[in-house]
């Protein structure tokens, strides 16, 4: 399963709840993107969630 290489965010599990209050299992997946970022002077391709990508762009 895909995980963010910065914060470690992975899939979470819960229930979908219908109008009649029936519960079925559901997997909430993080929005993982492949990005080319500079780490210690070298550019690397990393799998990163969009919230980390947004905070990286704000800091630069």
Residue, then its C-alpha position, 0 to 999 in steps of 0.5 A: x500500500x502507498x505511504x507518504x515518505x515524509x509523514x508516513x500517512x497511510x490508509x485508514x479504515x472506517x465505515x460507510x453509513x447509509x441513510x438507513x444506518x447500515x455500516x459497511x467497511x471502507x478504506x480511506x486512502x491518502x492522496x499520494x503523488x510522485x514528486x521530484x524534490x531536493x533532499x540533501x543537495x540531490x534530487x529524488x523522486x518520492x511518494x508524498x501526500x498532497x498536504x506535505x507537498x503543500x507545506x513544502x512549497x510554502x516553506x520554499 
